[in-house]
Amino acid sequence: MEFDLIETPIQPGTILIEASAGTGKTFALSILYLRLLVEAGLSSDQILAVTFTEAATRELRARLQKVIGMAVRVQQGIVSQDPMALYIQAILKKNTVNVEGAYERLRSSLDSFDQAPISTIHSFCYSVLTRFPFETGHVLTAQIIPDVEVVLNSLAEDFWRSYISQQHSYVVAAAIELELTPQRLVQFWKRVLSQHGLKMEHELSKEVAEQQIKEALGKLKVLEREWVRILEDLYKWFEQNKNFLKKEWGDGEKISLIFDIVGRAVMGEAFTPQAIKLLAELRPEKIVGAVDKRFKAKTTPVPESLKFVQYVVESQYQLGRGLYIISLAYLKERLPEFKERSGILVYDDLLLRVAEALEGDRGKDLIRQLRGIYKAALVDEFQDTDPLQYEVLKRIFEPAKGSLERYLILIGDPKQSIYSFRGADVFTYLKAAKQVSKVFTLTRNWRSTPDLLRAINTLFGTHSNPFVFPEIGYLPIFAGDPGSKRRLVISGSGEEPGLEIWFYKGEDEKPLTKSEARARIYEHVASEVTRLLNSGASIDHTPISAGHIAILVRENQQAKRMQKVLSRYNVPSVLHTTESVFHTHEAWELWCVLSAILNPGKEAQLRAALLMPMFGRRLDDAFELTTNEAEWSEIVSRFKGYLQIWERRGLFPMFQALVEVEGVKPNLMRFVDGERRITNLYQIVELLHQAESETGPDPLRTMSWFARKMFAREIPPEEYQTRLESDRDAVKIVTIHRSKGLEYDIVFCPFCWEGIGGDRNKTLVRPTIIRDPVKKESLLCFDTPGTKINEDAFAVAIKESLSEEVRVVYVALTRAKVKSYLIWGIIGGSETSPLCWLFMPPETQANDKQASYSFTTDVVTRGSSKKNWLIPWSPQAGVEMVQSKLLSLEKQNKDAIRVVINPDPQPSKLLSQSDSQIQLPVLKSIWRVPKPSWESTSYSSLITGEDLDLTDYEIWAEPPVDEGIENEELPRGVIAGECLHRILEKIDLARPESELNLRIIKKELNYAAISESYVPKVVEMVKRLSAAKLVPSPGLICKSVPEIPIDIRLGDIPLHKKVCEMEFGFSVRRFDFSEVIKVLVSYGINRACELEARTPPGSPTVVKGYIDMLFEAGGKFYVVDWKSNWLGDTPSDYTPEKLAREILRQHYYLQYLIYTIAVEKFLQWRVRDYHYDRCFGGVWFIFLRGVFPEVPGSGIYYDRVPGKLIDEIGKYLVVEPIVAKK
């Protein structure tokens, strides 16, 4: 039944109003509030208005106050042209009884409106607890923290230390391999805690879990006893079938590596995650898979003894599941203790305590008192509630039978329920819909044009079950102004349709890969935006500008990539994402600057701060400053002055002085994203100022708070999310979840084609919370292979996920006023997308014998899943049917829908934007902030004076080459350096031109947004690296050239004799860096004097970093470090002498000294009878751009730190090993 804002009676009881997108939900809520004041005779302090975010609360309060004020003015005879005034007049005209009383209530409500209870549900619960502490048992001194994750992080780390790390090494390694990390535990615990009344799958108890772990270890014991027999059987099998094996198995290297690593673990050495992973390669199905499919009939059966391997691998699933269950028992015991001991409550505790207080006899008394205060409740965004929130509201406000006292009005839209990750439960809405007195609807849309609404109605309204669950129905939406002529008109082309669908497919009807599709879509969207802006397009005869357009994305990274592409087209854009402002580059930059202000006497720290973009200096400027004593002294004095202002007057006055004196704004506005940077900086400073205002100026306390926010991993609260940088005329790039409630003239939806689910085996044990369709309750299951209940649970979870994804599409499409662009296609994974469900419903799939969409048909309609539930697109599987389906939609809705197959908009830059932008060299932000009680350092820390974990190509960042220009050489800069390092970590140098290497190179270039035209250049570089002979030469430290008895070429090093990207870390009891510098100077490294110690004397430190490659050749171990530095274009620019100068200039000698110490400690631990002089060969720095095999030694730098120097350094750097891991 349609709800008429004026005429529909408001009667005591509970009513639900389903307000579809664009139907004026907030407007309707304002009218309802006014009618409760006028018609029901209530005052504003008797009406509780609840919404679900602080921002929405502020907006609602302002809207309601405006409406009451307008009503008072209308009664005073003041005429207003506001459309709301017409409704107010109609309401007041209806109220002919006690007109004076209504006027007085409105005046009184307006005067006391700041006391009106308008809040979030959590704020309401907090007010109940503090107002009735005796009835609720609330401790008034308890501290409220917004998110439980802060507590859970600590508990998860403690669980790992106190329980998992104490287990058998097999259990520890399996936990790591199953990705059961502290971070994953925290996310698991958060989901469980958000599901009030959660039930457990059968047999999930701590006792059963501990028994399963014992059984898994028992199967491992059996494997140990049978290991020799398994080896014999496998050696025999491989010998018999060696001519029938795939290439990677046939040479014997892979199986030898597996036997070596797994064998050592099984026979008594500590298990590692790598051993767990390789053990799975010995399962019978994997060994069968080693056979070339052409010869399967000729091979002998795999050994029966492999069943013992199978038993152990299968038991890992139960082991992981058991650890999850034991962690829950630990959480149940420790979390209440922790909160009570710390005197804290989290937001969910507020709800739980009120819910508990409302139970029993004492609860009846509290309910009576609350009902004496509140007579009505208006609940906005009801689709975002959860069962506990609804239960609290229902107990207080739901009238008893026969009662005519209270009103509970729920307003929401289940089609817009998209926040399940925050605990929102659409099934609570559906349950309430069955319990309320009456259900009304709002279906008249005041936002979108009739053509666009017709397209949306076609997309959702012609589907028999658009939102997967039949309970979430779809009613057609009608235009509030059916005669509206608003259209997007393009000069020379005429009127545009309301919905344009872009459909992509590959050559020969093959699916595009995700990376191919994304690359095209970014470019095509930018091209279409530019076309619209250049074409003289208009809406209602008003020329459109960038501010009329929004691009709705799924993830923050997509937003950043989209903005980057738009900038190449000279299209201005602003971001509006859910990223925490404390996780931005500007937060790291500000941290560096504030640290320098706190310690202006530390030259390295201050020099690093001066390199930040806000100061507008170049790299060489900062170093030259230190040689100009007068200028440097003036800078130090200035920073001391900033510290004095901070200590006396606070952070904000100090920051204002800094901005003014240093010219921060003009310096940042020289960047393309200057407004974004300034906005982030001011938002961070504002938040720091708010935190500081609670305690007064205290720089150390403020920096401690700042560090905690930078480390925080939880979903950021609303006030921490990055703000829109300006209201200027720019394209808005917004995440779909952030766009809810907003509207834009033209909307692009580029990524709704992406599928759900993914690879089920990526994480072998995955906790899944589903809604039991029979018992109608939340159920915790585990998605593990082998049991029917888990297969069914997975199917239900997928069904819920698909339903929410369809709702996300609905939200995205309904943001537009005039036109939406929707993108779909034959793309890898898109067969499990919400668009596949909408365009190809199960009945369509069932009618097509060639369709391969069994995901939607089997999982959703029948509620069961198959083992291979993701069925890929196939060229014969309905591609023509898909196209014909879309084209039929276009034919039936000519003015409303347009379908474009494989769009190919021509790129062109925005005509009105031609100003070039200046890019300064900047340091890349890596999130490592010093902790107060345990500091860490690295090569980069010692160089920059900051606690960073940077690679050398990030520290010495070259200005990036304009991506719009093709260069003959490889790109330079940080992004290119990262890309080359990732490529060399993953490729096989022994096969430079292999298909796998080519795929890796293309993938990494795409990831780095570098043109694929560079693929041949990268391949050529890899070929040169593979062929080049490693020729030693005199180094900075070792002046003599050692004899290396064998020729070493990188392409000849077997996979099992090298480790790439090896992370290391070792603890340092004592680190006297000044003494280390003296030792280096005594060995001829005079430039070491330029360095300054990062670590305070006597403080404990962890030295950490990554080694690009460690390999063994001729009985010795060597370190390889890739350098992407550009020194010139010819081999003569990369001679050993010139490389030595570069090593000295960049202080790389310190880097390979740290690497040598790390490898020394590692090898002492792993190699029996290890001796440095006998076993360690030295360090190779390979300058990638300068390796030419025809010029021996070109681009190759070698050095070997003498053992004597290691011993001398050891006096001042006292080390104990911690970990070295792959």
Number of C-alpha atoms within 10 A of each C-alpha: 11 14 17 12 17 16 10 10 11 17 16 19 22 23 21 24 24 26 26 23 26 23 22 17 21 18 15 19 23 21 21 18 22 23 21 20 21 25 19 17 13 21 23 28 18 18 23 21 25 25 23 18 16 15 13 17 18 13 12 22 20 11 16 23 18 14 21 24 16 21 26 20 15 17 18 10 9 10 12 12 7 9 8 15 17 13 15 22 15 12 20 19 11 13 14 11 10 11 14 11 12 23 18 14 20 25 17 13 21 22 12 13 19 13 11 18 20 24 22 20 24 21 18 18 23 20 15 19 22 14 13 16 13 10 16 20 14 19 14 10 8 14 12 14 13 13 17 21 21 16 16 21 19 13 21 22 16 14 19 19 11 11 15 17 15 11 13 12 17 21 24 21 23 23 23 17 20 23 18 24 14 19 16 12 23 24 15 19 19 19 18 21 16 17 20 17 13 16 18 14 15 10 9 18 16 18 12 14 21 16 14 21 21 13 16 22 19 14 19 20 15 14 23 18 13 15 19 13 15 21 15 12 17 20 13 13 17 21 12 12 16 17 14 20 22 16 13 11 18 19 12 13 14 15 18 14 15 20 19 13 19 22 19 14 20 20 15 9 12 14 22 22 20 18 24 24 17 18 21 18 19 22 21 19 13 11 19 17 14 18 22 16 12 10 13 16 10 10 18 12 12 17 16 10 18 22 16 21 23 19 16 23 23 18 20 24 22 21 26 27 27 22 22 24 21 21 22 18 13 16 19 12 11 14 15 13 12 16 16 12 9 11 13 18 19 19 17 18 16 21 22 16 17 24 19 14 23 21 14 9 10 13 18 15 15 20 18 11 13 15 18 10 13 20 22 28 25 20 24 25 22 29 25 24 26 21 19 19 22 16 15 20 16 15 17 22 22 22 18 11 7 7 10 11 15 21 23 25 25 24 25 23 23 26 25 26 24 25 16 16 11 14 18 21 21 25 20 20 26 14 13 19 19 11 13 16 13 13 18 17 19 25 22 20 22 17 22 29 26 26 26 26 26 22 25 22 17 17 16 20 17 14 18 15 19 23 26 24 14 10 13 19 15 19 13 15 21 19 21 17 14 13 9 12 12 17 22 24 22 20 13 9 9 11 16 19 23 29 28 21 20 19 20 20 18 16 8 7 17 16 23 20 14 16 15 15 20 17 13 15 20 19 20 18 23 25 23 18 27 23 20 20 23 18 15 15 22 19 17 11 11 11 15 22 17 19 18 19 25 26 28 27 25 19 16 17 13 19 21 16 14 21 24 18 19 23 17 17 22 20 24 20 26 25 23 20 26 21 20 23 24 25 21 19 18 23 25 21 22 17 19 23 24 21 19 26 24 22 16 23 15 17 17 24 25 26 22 21 25 23 24 22 22 25 19 21 16 15 20 9 13 17 16 11 16 15 10 10 11 10 12 17 13 11 16 19 14 16 21 18 17 22 22 15 18 20 17 13 14 19 26 19 15 18 17 14 14 18 16 10 10 13 14 17 16 15 18 22 17 17 17 19 18 17 18 21 22 19 17 24 20 15 21 21 18 14 16 17 18 14 16 20 14 8 10 17 20 16 19 12 14 18 17 14 14 20 20 14 18 20 15 15 15 16 15 19 14 14 13 18 19 23 20 17 19 13 9 11 14 18 22 25 26 24 23 25 19 14 21 17 15 12 18 21 20 24 26 24 22 22 20 22 25 22 20 17 15 11 11 17 12 10 14 21 22 22 19 19 24 23 18 15 11 6 8 11 15 18 21 20 24 24 26 23 16 11 10 12 15 18 20 18 25 27 24 23 22 24 22 18 18 24 22 23 22 25 22 22 22 19 22 26 25 26 27 27 24 24 29 29 22 22 22 23 25 26 25 20 21 23 26 25 21 28 23 22 26 20 19 22 20 23 12 15 19 15 9 14 10 15 19 20 25 21 24 28 21 16 20 22 16 10 18 20 24 13 9 10 20 22 13 19 22 15 16 13 17 19 20 12 17 19 16 12 15 20 17 13 19 21 14 11 18 14 17 24 27 21 21 16 15 13 16 14 15 11 16 16 20 21 13 10 11 11 8 10 12 12 14 21 20 21 22 19 18 16 17 16 20 16 13 8 8 10 16 24 23 24 26 22 22 21 25 21 25 25 25 23 23 22 21 21 22 20 20 18 20 21 13 15 14 11 13 11 9 14 12 9 12 19 21 18 20 24 20 22 23 16 21 21 19 17 20 19 16 15 18 20 24 19 15 22 15 13 10 13 20 18 13 16 25 20 17 21 23 17 13 16 17 20 15 15 13 19 17 13 14 21 17 14 18 26 19 22 26 21 20 23 23 22 18 22 18 17 21 21 17 16 11 13 14 14 7 14 8 8 11 16 17 18 20 15 17 15 16 15 12 16 17 17 19 16 15 21 21 21 20 21 15 18 27 19 20 16 16 20 22 15 17 21 14 11 13 11 18 13 14 20 12 11 17 18 19 23 21 12 12 11 15 16 21 19 20 22 23 21 21 20 18 18 19 18 19 12 9 15 21 19 24 21 22 20 21 24 21 18 17 11 11 13 19 14 17 26 19 21 15 15 23 21 12 15 18 17 12 16 20 18 22 22 21 23 20 17 22 20 18 24 20 19 19 19 19 14 14 9 10 8 9 14 13 16 11 10 18 22 22 21 23 21 20 23 21 24 24 29 26 22 18 12 14 16 23 27 28 27 28 24 25 25 20 13 13 9 15 16 11 14 22 15 14 18 20 13 20 13 16 13 15 18 14 12
